[in-house]
Amino acid sequence: MHFYLDGVHVDASAIAIGPDSYTMDLDLPPSGIAILAWSCPELRGIGDSRRLGLSVASIEVSQDAGASISA
């Protein structure tokens, strides 16, 4: 799994991996607006027609706790 913020690779030291989530400590630009992107290998489940490789259930952003992505 690779994450990018505004096209710049997020260093692995900024990412905590949980059993069903990723939590990132990121510095947002002063505007508070940024593009978060990710890439990963294709993951296929039996009978699963999705092609993106990672099912994202939610994205939460907090000024104090960073960003959390639940897969």
C-alpha positions in Angstrom: 0.0 0.0 0.0 1.3 3.4 -1.0 -0.3 6.7 0.0 0.3 10.1 -1.6 -0.6 13.6 -0.4 -0.8 16.1 -3.2 1.3 13.7 -5.4 4.1 13.3 -2.8 4.7 9.8 -1.4 3.7 9.6 2.3 6.6 8.2 4.3 5.9 4.9 6.0 6.9 6.4 9.3 3.8 8.6 9.1 1.5 5.6 8.7 0.2 3.3 11.5 -1.4 0.1 10.2 -4.2 -1.5 12.3 -6.2 -4.7 11.8 -8.7 -2.9 9.6 -7.4 0.7 9.2 -4.5 3.0 8.4 -3.9 6.1 10.5 -1.7 8.8 9.1 0.0 11.8 10.7 0.0 14.4 7.8 0.8 18.1 7.5 -1.9 19.7 5.5 -1.2 22.9 3.5 -2.4 26.2 5.1 -5.5 26.1 2.9 -6.5 22.8 4.6 -7.2 21.3 1.2 -5.2 18.4 -0.1 -5.6 15.4 -2.4 -5.1 12.0 -0.7 -4.4 9.1 -3.1 -3.3 5.5 -2.8 -2.2 2.6 -4.8 -2.1 -1.1 -4.0 -1.9 -4.5 -5.7 -5.2 -5.8 -7.0 -7.0 -7.8 -4.4 -9.7 -10.2 -5.5 -12.3 -11.9 -3.4 -14.6 -14.8 -4.4 -17.6 -13.2 -6.2 -16.2 -9.7 -5.7 -16.4 -7.7 -9.0 -14.6 -4.6 -7.7 -11.3 -3.7 -9.5 -9.8 -1.0 -7.3 -7.9 -3.4 -5.0 -8.9 -1.8 -1.7 -12.5 -1.2 -0.4 -12.6 2.0 1.5 -15.4 2.1 4.1 -14.6 5.5 5.5 -12.1 8.4 5.7 -12.0 10.5 8.8 -9.9 13.6 9.2 -9.1 15.2 12.6 -6.7 18.2 13.3 -5.5 16.4 16.4 -5.4 12.8 15.4 -4.4 12.9 11.7 -6.3 11.0 9.0 -7.8 7.5 9.4 -8.8 5.3 6.5 -10.9 2.2 7.3 -10.8 -0.6 4.7 
